[in-house]
Amino acid sequence: MEDINVKCCRCRNTHLHSARKESAPDRYGMRTLVCPRCGAKEFYKPEPQKGQPLTLPEEIERCVTRS
């Protein structure tokens, strides 16, 4: 997986996907990636800001098809 910027839904911390930490195992022994600052499990890929250059071809295509 490509290392992308993600944003935490709880504390709005922007960090790389690879910087997320593994949580303690749940009752089934599964681990999830959590925010390094607050420990939240939910995160999203932020939309580029106006004036910020687009880097990935899919982002450029997504913006072109929206118009």
N, CA, C and O atoms as a printed pandas DataFrame, in Angstrom:
     atom_number atom_name residue_name chain_id  residue_number  x_coord  y_coord  z_coord
0              1         N          MET        A               1    0.836   -1.183    0.000
1              2        CA          MET        A               1    0.000    0.000    0.000
2              3         C          MET        A               1    0.884    1.250    0.000
3              4         O          MET        A               1    1.914    1.303    0.672
4              5         N          GLU        A               2    0.468    2.215   -0.744
5              6        CA          GLU        A               2    1.199    3.476   -0.833
6              7         C          GLU        A               2    1.046    4.249    0.476
7              8         O          GLU        A               2   -0.033    4.254    1.068
8              9         N          ASP        A               3    2.105    4.895    0.927
9             10        CA          ASP        A               3    2.061    5.666    2.162
10            11         C          ASP        A               3    1.388    7.003    1.881
11            12         O          ASP        A               3    1.951    7.847    1.185
12            13         N          ILE        A               4    0.191    7.199    2.417
13            14        CA          ILE        A               4   -0.600    8.401    2.148
14            15         C          ILE        A               4   -0.847    9.166    3.440
15            16         O          ILE        A               4   -0.748    8.612    4.534
16            17         N          ASN        A               5   -1.167   10.441    3.298
17            18        CA          ASN        A               5   -1.588   11.241    4.440
18            19         C          ASN        A               5   -3.017   10.877    4.788
19            20         O          ASN        A               5   -3.869   10.754    3.909
20            21         N          VAL        A               6   -3.275   10.706    6.083
21            22        CA          VAL        A               6   -4.626   10.458    6.572
22            23         C          VAL        A               6   -4.903   11.426    7.708
23            24         O          VAL        A               6   -3.980   11.990    8.298
24            25         N          LYS        A               7   -6.194   11.616    8.014
25            26        CA          LYS        A               7   -6.583   12.541    9.064
26            27         C          LYS        A               7   -7.488   11.816   10.046
27            28         O          LYS        A               7   -8.427   11.132    9.639
28            29         N          CYS        A               8   -7.212   11.960   11.332
29            30        CA          CYS        A               8   -7.994   11.317   12.388
30            31         C          CYS        A               8   -9.365   11.981   12.492
31            32         O          CYS        A               8   -9.469   13.205   12.415
32            33         N          CYS        A               9  -10.399   11.190   12.666
33            34        CA          CYS        A               9  -11.756   11.742   12.797
34            35         C          CYS        A               9  -11.985   12.378   14.169
35            36         O          CYS        A               9  -12.818   13.276   14.294
36            37         N          ARG        A              10  -11.272   11.937   15.183
37            38        CA          ARG        A              10  -11.486   12.457   16.530
38            39         C          ARG        A              10  -10.674   13.725   16.796
39            40         O          ARG        A              10  -11.246   14.758   17.143
40            41         N          CYS        A              11   -9.349   13.662   16.639
41            42        CA          CYS        A              11   -8.499   14.805   17.014
42            43         C          CYS        A              11   -8.023   15.620   15.813
43            44         O          CYS        A              11   -7.346   16.632   15.995
44            45         N          ARG        A              12   -8.360   15.203   14.589
45            46        CA          ARG        A              12   -7.998   15.892   13.351
46            47         C          ARG        A              12   -6.488   15.943   13.121
47            48         O          ARG        A              12   -6.004   16.813   12.397
48            49         N          ASN        A              13   -5.743   15.027   13.725
49            50        CA          ASN        A              13   -4.301   14.946   13.536
50            51         C          ASN        A              13   -4.019   14.405   12.134
51            52         O          ASN        A              13   -4.543   13.357   11.757
52            53         N          THR        A              14   -3.200   15.109   11.368
53            54        CA          THR        A              14   -2.803   14.643   10.044
54            55         C          THR        A              14   -1.463   13.938   10.165
55            56         O          THR        A              14   -0.500   14.491   10.695
56            57         N          HIS        A              15   -1.415   12.704    9.664
57            58        CA          HIS        A              15   -0.202   11.904    9.761
58            59         C          HIS        A              15   -0.178   10.900    8.620
59            60         O          HIS        A              15   -1.171   10.729    7.913
60            61         N          LEU        A              16    0.965   10.233    8.442
61            62        CA          LEU        A              16    1.087    9.215    7.404
62            63         C          LEU        A              16    0.446    7.916    7.878
63            64         O          LEU        A              16    0.430    7.614    9.072
64            65         N          HIS        A              17   -0.080    7.155    6.926
65            66        CA          HIS        A              17   -0.711    5.881    7.264
66            67         C          HIS        A              17    0.283    4.967    7.968
67            68         O          HIS        A              17   -0.098    4.220    8.869
68            69         N          SER        A              18    1.553    5.014    7.571
69            70        CA          SER        A              18    2.572    4.167    8.189
70            71         C          SER        A              18    2.882    4.586    9.626
71            72         O          SER        A              18    3.456    3.796   10.377
72            73         N          ALA        A              19    2.517    5.812   10.032
73            74        CA          ALA        A              19    2.776    6.283   11.390
74            75         C          ALA        A              19    1.732    5.792   12.381
75            76         O          ALA        A              19    1.921    5.939   13.588
76            77         N          ARG        A              20    0.638    5.214   11.905
77            78        CA          ARG        A              20   -0.399    4.710   12.808
78            79         C          ARG        A              20    0.146    3.530   13.598
79            80         O          ARG        A              20    0.933    2.738   13.078
80            81         N          LYS        A              21   -0.269    3.411   14.853
81            82        CA          LYS        A              21    0.214    2.361   15.735
82            83         C          LYS        A              21   -0.790    1.217   15.796
83            84         O          LYS        A              21   -1.981    1.407   15.550
84            85         N          GLU        A              22   -0.294    0.027   16.127
85            86        CA          GLU        A              22   -1.187   -1.115   16.318
86            87         C          GLU        A              22   -1.774   -1.054   17.721
87            88         O          GLU        A              22   -1.072   -0.742   18.683
88            89         N          SER        A              23   -3.068   -1.355   17.831
89            90        CA          SER        A              23   -3.719   -1.361   19.134
90            91         C          SER        A              23   -3.464   -2.687   19.838
91            92         O          SER        A              23   -2.928   -3.622   19.245
92            93         N          ALA        A              24   -3.848   -2.757   21.090
93            94        CA          ALA        A              24   -3.776   -4.016   21.827
94            95         C          ALA        A              24   -4.788   -4.987   21.210
95            96         O          ALA        A              24   -5.819   -4.548   20.701
96            97         N          PRO        A              25   -4.519   -6.270   21.242
97            98        CA          PRO        A              25   -5.454   -7.225   20.634
98            99         C          PRO        A              25   -6.806   -7.221   21.348
99           100         O          PRO        A              25   -6.873   -7.124   22.573
100          101         N          ASP        A              26   -7.882   -7.329   20.560
101          102        CA          ASP        A              26   -9.216   -7.416   21.150
102          103         C          ASP        A              26   -9.473   -8.854   21.601
103          104         O          ASP        A              26   -8.550   -9.669   21.618
104          105         N          ARG        A              27  -10.698   -9.168   21.960
105          106        CA          ARG        A              27  -10.982  -10.500   22.504
106          107         C          ARG        A              27  -10.821  -11.613   21.479
107          108         O          ARG        A              27  -10.737  -12.786   21.841
108          109         N          TYR        A              28  -10.777  -11.245   20.186
109          110        CA          TYR        A              28  -10.574  -12.237   19.131
110          111         C          TYR        A              28   -9.113  -12.307   18.670
111          112         O          TYR        A              28   -8.779  -13.094   17.784
112          113         N          GLY        A              29   -8.257  -11.495   19.262
113          114        CA          GLY        A              29   -6.846  -11.485   18.910
114          115         C          GLY        A              29   -6.502  -10.592   17.732
115          116         O          GLY        A              29   -5.369  -10.610   17.249
116          117         N          MET        A              30   -7.477   -9.803   17.258
117          118        CA          MET        A              30   -7.243   -8.907   16.117
118          119         C          MET        A              30   -6.683   -7.571   16.604
119          120         O          MET        A              30   -7.061   -7.072   17.664
120          121         N          ARG        A              31   -5.782   -7.008   15.813
121          122        CA          ARG        A              31   -5.221   -5.684   16.095
122          123         C          ARG        A              31   -5.669   -4.730   14.998
123          124         O          ARG        A              31   -5.840   -5.135   13.848
124          125         N          THR        A              32   -5.858   -3.469   15.352
125          126        CA          THR        A              32   -6.214   -2.456   14.366
126          127         C          THR        A              32   -5.216   -1.313   14.455
127          128         O          THR        A              32   -4.513   -1.159   15.454
128          129         N          LEU        A              33   -5.165   -0.517   13.396
129          130        CA          LEU        A              33   -4.297    0.654   13.385
130          131         C          LEU        A              33   -5.035    1.816   14.033
131          132         O          LEU        A              33   -6.203    2.058   13.731
132          133         N          VAL        A              34   -4.357    2.535   14.925
133          134        CA          VAL        A              34   -4.971    3.641   15.648
134          135         C          VAL        A              34   -4.135    4.902   15.486
135          136         O          VAL        A              34   -2.958    4.845   15.129
136          137         N          CYS        A              35   -4.759    6.031   15.753
137          138        CA          CYS        A              35   -4.090    7.330   15.679
138          139         C          CYS        A              35   -2.956    7.376   16.703
139          140         O          CYS        A              35   -3.149    6.968   17.848
140          141         N          PRO        A              36   -1.776    7.867   16.312
141          142        CA          PRO        A              36   -0.665    7.936   17.257
142          143         C          PRO        A              36   -0.888    8.958   18.381
143          144         O          PRO        A              36   -0.243    8.865   19.425
144          145         N          ARG        A              37   -1.786    9.925   18.186
145          146        CA          ARG        A              37   -2.006   10.948   19.200
146          147         C          ARG        A              37   -3.114   10.565   20.186
147          148         O          ARG        A              37   -2.914   10.644   21.398
148          149         N          CYS        A              38   -4.295   10.146   19.672
149          150        CA          CYS        A              38   -5.431    9.934   20.575
150          151         C          CYS        A              38   -5.920    8.492   20.651
151          152         O          CYS        A              38   -6.699    8.166   21.547
152          153         N          GLY        A              39   -5.491    7.617   19.742
153          154        CA          GLY        A              39   -5.890    6.219   19.798
154          155         C          GLY        A              39   -7.183    5.895   19.075
155          156         O          GLY        A              39   -7.691    4.781   19.204
156          157         N          ALA        A              40   -7.734    6.841   18.314
157          158        CA          ALA        A              40   -8.981    6.587   17.578
158          159         C          ALA        A              40   -8.735    5.643   16.409
159          160         O          ALA        A              40   -7.646    5.621   15.835
160          161         N          LYS        A              41   -9.752    4.865   16.061
161          162        CA          LYS        A              41   -9.628    3.891   14.978
162          163         C          LYS        A              41  -10.098    4.443   13.632
163          164         O          LYS        A              41   -9.728    3.906   12.588
164          165         N          GLU        A              42  -10.903    5.501   13.640
165          166        CA          GLU        A              42  -11.464    6.041   12.413
166          167         C          GLU        A              42  -10.564    7.128   11.835
167          168         O          GLU        A              42  -10.087    8.005   12.556
168          169         N          PHE        A              43  -10.341    7.059   10.529
169          170        CA          PHE        A              43   -9.545    8.066    9.845
170          171         C          PHE        A              43  -10.007    8.142    8.396
171          172         O          PHE        A              43  -10.691    7.243    7.908
172          173         N          TYR        A              44   -9.633    9.214    7.713
173          174        CA          TYR        A              44  -10.009    9.391    6.312
174          175         C          TYR        A              44   -8.892   10.083    5.562
175          176         O          TYR        A              44   -8.000   10.690    6.154
176          177         N          LYS        A              45   -8.959    9.979    4.253
177          178        CA          LYS        A              45   -7.992   10.656    3.395
178          179         C          LYS        A              45   -8.529   12.053    3.116
179          180         O          LYS        A              45   -9.582   12.185    2.492
180          181         N          PRO        A              46   -7.833   13.104    3.560
181          182        CA          PRO        A              46   -8.356   14.462    3.369
182          183         C          PRO        A              46   -8.334   14.877    1.903
183          184         O          PRO        A              46   -7.448   14.482    1.145
184          185         N          GLU        A              47   -9.315   15.675    1.521
185          186        CA          GLU        A              47   -9.391   16.237    0.173
186          187         C          GLU        A              47   -8.326   17.321    0.040
187          188         O          GLU        A              47   -8.042   18.018    1.013
188          189         N          PRO        A              48   -7.733   17.478   -1.134
189          190        CA          PRO        A              48   -6.734   18.535   -1.301
190          191         C          PRO        A              48   -7.373   19.916   -1.157
191          192         O          PRO        A              48   -8.495   20.142   -1.610
192          193         N          GLN        A              49   -6.648   20.831   -0.526
193          194        CA          GLN        A              49   -7.143   22.189   -0.341
194          195         C          GLN        A              49   -7.060   22.949   -1.662
195          196         O          GLN        A              49   -6.296   22.583   -2.555
196          197         N          LYS        A              50   -7.846   23.999   -1.769
197          198        CA          LYS        A              50   -7.824   24.823   -2.967
198          199         C          LYS        A              50   -6.433   25.432   -3.128
199          200         O          LYS        A              50   -5.898   26.012   -2.183
200          201         N          GLY        A              51   -5.854   25.308   -4.297
201          202        CA          GLY        A              51   -4.532   25.831   -4.561
202          203         C          GLY        A              51   -3.418   24.840   -4.282
203          204         O          GLY        A              51   -2.266   25.086   -4.639
204          205         N          GLN        A              52   -3.749   23.708   -3.640
205          206        CA          GLN        A              52   -2.743   22.679   -3.359
206          207         C          GLN        A              52   -2.583   21.799   -4.592
207          208         O          GLN        A              52   -3.588   21.383   -5.167
208          209         N          PRO        A              53   -1.367   21.502   -5.019
209          210        CA          PRO        A              53   -1.196   20.687   -6.232
210          211         C          PRO        A              53   -1.681   19.254   -6.021
211          212         O          PRO        A              53   -1.498   18.677   -4.948
212          213         N          LEU        A              54   -2.297   18.691   -7.050
213          214        CA          LEU        A              54   -2.727   17.304   -7.008
214          215         C          LEU        A              54   -1.551   16.431   -7.406
215          216         O          LEU        A              54   -0.797   16.774   -8.316
216          217         N          THR        A              55   -1.394   15.302   -6.726
217          218        CA          THR        A              55   -0.216   14.487   -6.970
218          219         C          THR        A              55   -0.539   13.160   -7.642
219          220         O          THR        A              55    0.206   12.729   -8.522
220          221         N          LEU        A              56   -1.607   12.513   -7.261
221          222        CA          LEU        A              56   -1.912   11.194   -7.799
222          223         C          LEU        A              56   -2.823   11.298   -9.017
223          224         O          LEU        A              56   -3.711   12.151   -9.030
224          225         N          PRO        A              57   -2.640   10.470  -10.038
225          226        CA          PRO        A              57   -3.486   10.522  -11.228
226          227         C          PRO        A              57   -4.961   10.323  -10.909
227          228         O          PRO        A              57   -5.817   10.926  -11.555
228          229         N          GLU        A              58   -5.279    9.460   -9.894
229          230        CA          GLU        A              58   -6.693    9.264   -9.559
230          231         C          GLU        A              58   -7.310   10.524   -8.970
231          232         O          GLU        A              58   -8.490   10.793   -9.197
232          233         N          GLU        A              59   -6.525   11.312   -8.208
233          234        CA          GLU        A              59   -7.038   12.560   -7.659
234          235         C          GLU        A              59   -7.343   13.550   -8.784
235          236         O          GLU        A              59   -8.366   14.234   -8.757
236          237         N          ILE        A              60   -6.455   13.621   -9.762
237          238        CA          ILE        A              60   -6.661   14.535  -10.888
238          239         C          ILE        A              60   -7.899   14.092  -11.663
239          240         O          ILE        A              60   -8.735   14.918  -12.029
240          241         N          GLU        A              61   -8.014   12.798  -11.909
241          242        CA          GLU        A              61   -9.163   12.274  -12.647
242          243         C          GLU        A              61  -10.464   12.522  -11.888
243          244         O          GLU        A              61  -11.474   12.878  -12.495
244          245         N          ARG        A              62  -10.448   12.337  -10.564
245          246        CA          ARG        A              62  -11.642   12.541   -9.741
246          247         C          ARG        A              62  -12.101   13.990   -9.810
247          248         O          ARG        A              62  -13.298   14.258   -9.913
248          249         N          CYS        A              63  -11.148   14.940   -9.753
249          250        CA          CYS        A              63  -11.498   16.347   -9.810
250          251         C          CYS        A              63  -12.004   16.746  -11.194
251          252         O          CYS        A              63  -12.896   17.587  -11.306
252          253         N          VAL        A              64  -11.450   16.157  -12.236
253          254        CA          VAL        A              64  -11.866   16.482  -13.607
254          255         C          VAL        A              64  -13.270   15.928  -13.867
255          256         O          VAL        A              64  -14.075   16.591  -14.521
256          257         N          THR        A              65  -13.577   14.741  -13.374
257          258        CA          THR        A              65  -14.884   14.150  -13.627
258          259         C          THR        A              65  -15.978   14.813  -12.803
259          260         O          THR        A              65  -17.151   14.713  -13.164
260          261         N          ARG        A              66  -15.631   15.495  -11.696
261          262        CA          ARG        A              66  -16.623   16.209  -10.897
262          263         C          ARG        A              66  -17.180   17.419  -11.624
263          264         O          ARG        A              66  -18.365   17.725  -11.497
264          265         N          SER        A              67  -16.341   18.110  -12.383
265          266        CA          SER        A              67  -16.727   19.365  -13.040
266          267         C          SER        A              67  -17.724   19.162  -14.138
267          268         O          SER        A              67  -18.141   20.127  -14.780
